[in-house]
Amino acid sequence: MDKEKLKSSTEKNTEYANTFRIGYTETEFFVDFGLVKPENERKVELISSISFPTEIMVEFILHLFNSALKYEKEFNKDLGFKKATEKSNENKQ
């Protein structure tokens, strides 16, 4: 994918979400992003919904995971991914 196209596209259409849900069918996964406002925590406003074929799920997860690891390193913040990686490596031994 052309990163410059993606960058210019996301800069124009970025919206804030603070909750999500994930689902699937036999042929695709979907992620709905929503906004819960403090004054009404029972109501969720749907911000965006994406779907993608099941064949790219592993790639999607690996990109998310690697991005989180880079974030932890760059901003020196512990999101828990380093511990999860270490625990996974211990279980393999």
PLY file of the C-alpha trace (Angstrom):
ply
format ascii 1.0
element vertex 93
property float x
property float y
property float z
element edge 92
property int vertex1
property int vertex2
end_header
0.00 0.00 0.00
1.24 3.49 -0.84
2.03 5.06 2.56
1.83 8.61 1.22
-1.70 8.01 -0.08
-2.67 6.44 3.23
-1.16 9.33 5.20
-2.94 12.04 3.24
-6.20 10.10 3.36
-6.14 9.51 7.14
-5.19 13.09 7.94
-8.44 14.24 6.35
-10.73 11.63 7.89
-9.37 10.88 11.35
-12.01 10.74 14.09
-11.60 9.91 17.76
-12.98 6.67 19.19
-12.69 5.37 22.74
-14.36 1.98 22.38
-14.64 -0.77 19.82
-16.16 -4.16 19.18
-14.89 -6.98 17.01
-16.92 -9.63 15.22
-16.67 -12.05 12.37
-18.50 -14.08 9.79
-17.23 -17.08 7.89
-15.48 -14.85 5.34
-14.56 -11.62 7.13
-13.73 -9.87 10.37
-15.21 -6.52 11.28
-14.29 -3.81 13.74
-16.71 -1.11 14.82
-15.27 1.99 16.47
-17.43 4.06 18.76
-17.50 7.02 21.07
-18.81 6.85 24.63
-19.35 10.28 26.13
-18.87 10.73 29.89
-22.34 12.22 30.35
-24.03 9.09 28.95
-21.86 6.00 29.33
-24.68 3.69 28.22
-24.90 5.23 24.76
-22.31 4.48 22.07
-22.08 6.59 18.94
-20.80 4.55 15.99
-17.86 6.43 14.46
-16.64 3.98 11.84
-16.91 0.37 10.80
-14.36 -1.61 8.82
-14.35 -5.15 7.50
-11.60 -7.21 5.94
-11.15 -10.76 4.66
-10.18 -13.48 7.12
-7.02 -14.16 5.10
-5.33 -10.97 6.35
-6.20 -11.32 10.06
-2.75 -12.59 11.10
-1.05 -9.75 9.23
-3.43 -7.24 10.85
-2.72 -8.55 14.36
1.05 -8.62 13.80
1.04 -5.02 12.59
-1.00 -3.92 15.62
1.30 -5.80 18.00
4.50 -4.46 16.41
3.11 -0.93 16.43
2.35 -1.25 20.15
5.90 -2.49 20.86
7.37 0.45 18.91
5.07 2.85 20.79
6.23 1.47 24.16
9.86 1.90 23.17
9.51 5.34 21.56
7.47 6.91 24.37
8.87 4.81 27.23
5.37 3.75 28.27
4.39 0.29 29.42
1.21 -0.94 27.76
1.91 -4.53 28.83
3.10 -5.90 25.48
6.70 -6.42 26.55
5.54 -8.51 29.51
3.20 -10.48 27.26
6.09 -11.20 24.88
8.37 -12.30 27.72
5.65 -14.53 29.19
5.03 -16.11 25.79
8.76 -16.80 25.38
8.91 -18.40 28.87
6.04 -20.73 27.97
7.88 -21.90 24.84
10.94 -23.05 26.88
0 1
1 2
2 3
3 4
4 5
5 6
6 7
7 8
8 9
9 10
10 11
11 12
12 13
13 14
14 15
15 16
16 17
17 18
18 19
19 20
20 21
21 22
22 23
23 24
24 25
25 26
26 27
27 28
28 29
29 30
30 31
31 32
32 33
33 34
34 35
35 36
36 37
37 38
38 39
39 40
40 41
41 42
42 43
43 44
44 45
45 46
46 47
47 48
48 49
49 50
50 51
51 52
52 53
53 54
54 55
55 56
56 57
57 58
58 59
59 60
60 61
61 62
62 63
63 64
64 65
65 66
66 67
67 68
68 69
69 70
70 71
71 72
72 73
73 74
74 75
75 76
76 77
77 78
78 79
79 80
80 81
81 82
82 83
83 84
84 85
85 86
86 87
87 88
88 89
89 90
90 91
91 92
